Amino acid sequence: MPEVLFVFFTTKKQQFIQWWQRPITTKDRLTGAMVGAFGCFWIGGLGRLILVDVPVPVDVIFWSVLWWAFGCAFAGLVFGLIFPKIITCVCFPFSMINIG
């Protein structure tokens, strides 16, 4: 069993290295933009919820969180277009929140 795992992880590592060293394609840029937008939406929204002051009306908190989430989603989209492979690796776990 350890041999199978060793071969599996070695193969995946080599595939990742090959993908990382390939030139950036349009598909990489679109994937980075999508993953960056979804991931940064959750990072911005949840981050603002953590940082919000407590004695504030609920509607102010709602709009504040919404603006932060959409602002961070836009930033993630732009960064995903500029740095697609880095954003895909960093934001992918956050982009899967609430899916499935």
Secondary structure by P-SEA (a helix, b strand, c coil): caaaaaaaaaaaaaaaaaaaaccccaaaaaaaaaaaaaaaaaaaaaaaaaaccccccaaaaaaaaaaaaaaaaaaaaaaaaacaaaaaaacccccccccc
